[in-house]
Amino acid sequence: MTVCVHNFRIFLHNIQTRMPFRYGIAEMTAVPHLFLQVECEVDGQAVHGISADNLIPKWFTKDPQTSYEDDLQDILRVIRQVGEIAVQAGSTESVFDLWLQIYRDQQAWASERGYPPLLWNLGVSLVERALIEAYCRAKGITFPVAVQENSLGIQLSDVHSALEGRFPAELLPKKPLQEIYVRHTIGLSDDISEAEIGNDQRLDDGLPQSLEANIRAYGLRYFKIKINGDADRDVERLCRIDAVLRECGVDDYYFTLDGNEQYRSVAAFRAFWERIANETSCSPHMARLLFVEQPFHRQIALSKETRRDLVTWDDRPLIIIDESDAEIESMRTALESGYAGTSHKNCKGVFKSIGNACLLAYLQEREPRRKLILSGEDLANVGPLALLQDLVVMSVLGIQNVERNGHHYFPGLSVFPADVQKLTLAEHPDLYHHSGRFPTLKIQKGKIDIASLLQAPFGLNARFAPEQWFQTEDSWNFESLQI
């Protein structure tokens, strides 16, 4: 097989939130949604591939000294650069080989210019996803089949040397999941109960707004709770959340805590943890905790000092990295440093996460009693394409509950043109339904049905044509966001 990239194009479309979402040092009210289209050749066949993502403020870089406008310029710069690298790479024998070459070339280019890995790898992941989509479309197969048959040419040992001679089909689930539980994020500024919403803040779009309303509307039982690092406030908030869950009749629930990189030392987080873990009023609630996500700032999360303090903390909770999982070797370093695993989100890389999932399965074979975690995150992911591709990968990796909140912070697919709404709803009536005003995610008993996604090449079945609906990069400007 041969595969190469001849050209690429970037398209942008502004989308606005239903309500402000606050996390860490940032608040999101509007973002550009980016589509990357690549013109490929697969075994002599010309084919287009496409991928998409939100350009979230202060996630890829967490520098309080820079503006969002400056950050967006850097994001677009690394995406343009990786597109050029992909074109210059020429022909390779597999999609995986081309991805690995692009990854290494982008890494070298970005390192010389001081770009952080989480940022430059976003560009790599967008090209990677577009290549996968193009390959599956050209060959007329689905992504789950391509992974099981390894027709993408995945060499696991190039991701983790311990997996020499092993193949994805040996270590991943034999069949993709047909349905996935939604893990609902409770943001720092989100309303917990209906009574908290003031008349001037109540939305009129037909969708649930408070945590209480979301539980009643969707039958939720998995949750992700953002914490701000103030133990007293966090304990009070955890107790309020537990009370609302019980009032809604949700007895069998589970949750995760997201530290949002609030802590600059293990000692600081340990003091917080011991405070909430020993809080009598929270004890029943804390027994339902699955793990803690990225409590440490990315600058110290994988440092020697953090490793020393984590591995000597015998009764530490299960902690995973998220923002610190920026490069191929990041999860290996995390496991050696006392973490239980990492997260998957497509913006961090598909092949990297396949390698991570396989390494965790390999380690689990050797140490059956060890607690290892590959979670599914990415709260603001939305259709018509990014969410779909992300869910397909989650399904193949066997991740049963996934953070999903794009449907909550954005008003369904109404942020996209009417033709895009109709196309997505027609292609995936199991995933989307019409709310009465616009198509939105179809969540029943806390789950979403993704069976139709698994029949598409990689996302939508129909060819997606961004040039019909969205602005080219050259015609877009920051002022259009109106923030």
N, C-alpha and C positions, 0 to 999 in steps of 0.2 A: 504494500500500500504506500502511496505517497500523498502528502498533504502540504499545502502552502497557502500563504495569505498574499493576495495581490493588492488589496486596498482596504481602507477602513473609513467610516464616517461617524461623526458624533452628532447626536440630536438631543435637545433639551426641552423640557416641559415643566413649567412651574406648577407646584401643587401646594394647597394651603391646608392646614390642620383644622379640625372642628373646634379644638380648644388648645391652648398652649400646653406643651409637654416639657416639664422641667426635669433634668437629669444632670447630676454632677455640676459642672460649672456653666452649663448651657441651657438654653430654652429654645424649643423649636416651634415656630409658627408657620413657616413656609420654607420649602426646599426645592431646588431643581431636581427633577427626575431625569436621569441620563439614560439614553439608549445608545449602545455601541453596535454598529453593523459592520461586519467584515465580509469582504468578497474573497472567497476561498476556491481552491481547486482540490478536489478529492479524487484521486485515481483518474485524473483527466477530466472530471466532471465539474463544471462551474456551478457554485452554489453559494447562497448568502447564509450567514449565521448572525444571530443577534443575542444580546444580553442587555441587562438593565439594572440600575440601582439608584437609590436616593443618595444625594451628596449631603450627608448629615453633618450639621455643625458640631465642631469640637469632639468628634469621635476618632477620626483618623489622625488628628493631631490634637493634643490637649494642652495647647499653649495659650494661657490667658492674655499674653501680650499681643497676639495677632488678632486682626479682625476676621470676621467670617468671609468678607470679600477677598482678603488676602489668602485665606485658606482655600477658597474655591479656585483661585488662580493657580495655586499649587496643585490642587487635585486635577484640574484640567490639563495642566502641564505634564504630569506624570502619565496621564491616560494617553495624551497625544504621543508622548515619547515611546510608550510601550507599543502603540500602534505602528510607529515607524520601525521599531525593533522587530516586530512580527513580520513586516513586509521584507525587511532586509535579511531575515533568517533563512529565506529560501525554502527549499523542499526538504522534508524529513520523512522518515518511514512510518511515523505514527503520530497521532494527536498528542500523546503523552511526551514523545521526544521533542515535538515542537514547543509544547508548554515548558518543558524543563530548560530548553535552550533560551526561550524568551525570559523565563524567571531569572536565570543566571546573568543574562546580559542586562536586564533591567536592574538587578541587584547591584551590579558593578557600576552602572551609570549613576544610580541614585546614591550609592555610598560615597562617590566622589563629590557629590553636591550637598550632602548632609540631609537628604530626605529620610524621614523615619520609615522603617519597614512596613508598618501598617498602612501607610499612605501609598508607597510605591507598589506594594503588592495588590492594592485595589485595582490598579490598571492591569496587572497581570491576570487577575481573576476575571475581569471583564472580557479580556481576549480569550482566556481559557474557556469560559462558558459559551462564548459565541462560536468558538471552534468546535466544541462538543455538539452544539445545536446543528451546525453546518454538517458535521460528519454524520450524525444520526439521520438527518434529513436526506443526505446524499445516498446513504446506504439503505434507507427505508426501515430502520430498526429503532427501538426505543432505548433510552439511556439505561434502564435496568438490564436489558438484554446485552447491551454493549459492555457493561461492567462484568456481568456474569461470564460472558464469552471472552472477555478481555480483548475485544477487537480494537479498543482504544490504545492498546499496547502498554498498559500500566506496568512499570517495573518497580515493585514495592521496595526493593533494596536501594533504589535511588532516593527514596524518601527516608527509609529507616534501614540501616545496614543489617539489623538483626533479622529482617524478613527475607534474606537471600533465599531464593528457591521457592518462596511462597507466592500464592496468587490470590487475588481478591475473592474469587468464588469459594476458596477454602475457609476464609476467615470472616466474611460478611454473611448476613442472613441469606438464606437460599431464595427467599421471595421478598419483594418489597412490601411494606405495609400499605394496606388499602385505606386506612383511616388513621388519623393522628389527633391526639388530644391537644386542645389549645391551652397553653399556659398564659394566663392573662396577667399583664403587667399592671401593677398598682403604682403609678408615678407619685413623686413627692408632692405634687400639687393637685392630685386627683381627689375628687369627692368620694368619700367612703359610703355615706348613706344619702338617700334622697333628701332628707331633712336639711342637709348641709348646703344644698344648692339654692342660692338666692334667686329671686325672681328675675333680676337683671342678668343673671349668668346662665339661666336655663336655656338649653338649645331647643330648636324646633325643627328637627330634621328627621324625626321618626326613629332615631336610634337611641339605645340606652346610653346614659351619661355617667351615672354614679356606679361604683362597684356593686352596690345592692341591685341596681337595675340590670347590670350586665349578668349577674348571677341568675336572676329570675328569667331573663330573656334567653340565655344560652345554656343554662344548666352547667355552668363551669365548676370544675373541681381541682384544677391545677392553677397555681398563682405564682407570680414573681413579684416580690415586694422590694421596692427601692428603699434604701436606708440612707440617712444623711450624716451619720457619725455621732449624733448627739444621743447618748444612751437613754436619757430620761424621755426625750421626745419620741425616740424610736420604740421604746417599751410601751409608752402610752398608745402609740399608733398601732403597734402589733396587737394590743389588747382590743382596740376598737375594731380592727379588721376581723379578729376572731369572733367578736360579738356579732358583727353583721353576718358572718358566715353561718353562725348558729341560728340567728333569727331567720335566715333564708332556708334553714333545714339542711345545710351542707355539713354533714358529720364526717363523711369520708373524703377528706381533701388533703392535698399536699402542696408545699410551697418551697420556693428558693428565696434567698436573700441576695440582692445585688449591691455590692459595696461601692460601685462607681468610682473605684480608685481613690477613696477618701483618705486612706491611711498611708502614712509615710514610714511606718515601722511596724514590725510584728508586735512589739510591746503595746503600742497604742491600740491595735485591733484586738489583741488578747484581753486588754482591760475592758474594752467594749463588750467583747464576747462573754466574758465572765460575769459582767453586769447583767446582760439579758438572759444568759443561761441559768443564772441563779435567781431570777425574778419569779417568785412563786405564782403570781397571777398569769405568767406566760408559759409556765411549765407544760401544760397539756398542748398548747399551740406549738411549742418548740419541738415536741416529739414528732411532729409531722414535717420537719425540715429535711429537704433532700440534700442540699449543698449550699455553700456560699460562693458567689461568683465574684472574682476579681476585687477583693477588698483593698489590695495594695496598688499604689500608683505604679504605672508602667516603668517609671525610672528606677524603682527599687524591687519590683516584684520578683525578678529572677537574679537578684544580686547574691553575692556570697554571704552577706550578712543576713539576708532574709532566709536563705537556705539553712544557715546555722541555727537560726532561731525557730524556724518551722520544724525541722526534723527533731529538735529536742523538746518540742511541745507535744507530749505524749497523748494528751486527750483533746487535741485540736479537732475542730469539726472538719468535715469533708470540704475542701476548698479547691476550686478550679480557676484556671486563668481564662481570660477572654481577650481583652485588648492586648495583653502581652503575647498572645499566640500569633505572632506576625511573620515568622519565618519557618522553614521546614523543620528546623531542629528545636523549635520553641517548646513543644510538648515534651520531648525527651528531657530537656533541661528542667521543666516543671516537675516531672515525675521524680527526678533525682533530687529535687529541692523540697519534697514533702507535699506537693499538690496531688490531688486525686485524678486529675485529667484536665480537659479543656472543653471548649465549645466548638460547634460547627456553625458557621454562617457562610453563605456563598461568597461574600465579599472578602473572605480570608482565604478562599481557594478550595476547589472541589477535589483535585488530586491529592492535595496536602491532607485534607480531611479523610479521604479514603485510606491514605497511608496511616493516619492517626488511628482510625477505627480498627484497622487491621493489626496495628501494633498493640492496641489495648486488648484485642481478642487473643493475640499471641501471648501476652503477659498473663491474661486470665487463665489460659490453658496451663501455664507453668505455676501460677499461684492462685488457685481457685478461691481462696478465702480473702484475697486482697480486694478492696473496694475501689474500682476504677470507673471513671465517668467520662462519657462523651455526650454533652448536652446539646440541645438545639436552641439557639438564640436568634436575635434580630427582630426587635419589636416593631419597627416602623416599616417593615417590608410590605409592599403593596403590589397588586396586579397592575397591568394585565400580563406581565411577563416575569418580573423579578421574583415575586412571591411564588409563582408556579414552578419555576426552575428550582428555587430553594426547597420547596416541599418535596419535589421529586428526589433530590439528593438526600434529604432527611429520611425519606421512606426507604431508600436503598441502604442507608447506614443503619436503619433499624431504630431510629430515635422516636420513642413512642409519645412523648409530650414535648411540645415545642413552643417557645415564646412567640406569640402572634398577637400583635396589637395594631397593625396597620389599619384594620377595619374599624378600630376604636378611635384612633387619633385622626384618621382621615375619613371623610364621608363616602365610604365605599368607592366605587369606580366613577363617581360623579365628577371627580377631579380630572377626568380624561374626556376627550371628545365622544360624542354620542355614538359614532360608528365603532369606536374602540370598545365602548361599553357593550354594544350589541354583539360584536364579534366574540368577546370573552364570555358573555353569558350563553351564547349559542354553543360555543365549543365545550364549555364546562358547567352544565346545569346542575351537576352534583356539588360543585364547589361554590358556585354563586347562585343567588336567587334575587328576584326583584323585591325590594323592600316596600314597594308602593310608590317610591319616588326615584329610586335608582338601584342598580345592582350592587349588592354587598355580599360579604362572605356568609355562607350558610353554615351555621353552627348549631348542632342539635345534640343534646345530652353531653355538651362539653367537647364534642368532636367535630372534625371536618372530614368529609368523604373525598378522597383524591383518586379514586379509581380511574376517572377519565384522563387525568394527568399522565398516568402510567402507560396509556395507549398512544400518547403523542410522542414525537421524536424527543423533545426536551423542552417542555412547556406547552405552547399552543400547537395545535395540529395544523391550522391554517398558516400560511406564510404571513409574517408580520411585516408591514411596510411602513416604517416610521417616517419616511419622506412624505407620506400622504398627510400626516397629522401634526408633525412637530417641527420646531425651529432647528435649523442647523446651528452649530456652535458659533459660527461667524455672525449670525443674526441675533443671538441672545446676548443680553447684558444684565449685570447684577441689579441695576435699578428696577428691572421688571419684577423682581421679587416683592417689592414694596414692603420691606421690613425695616 
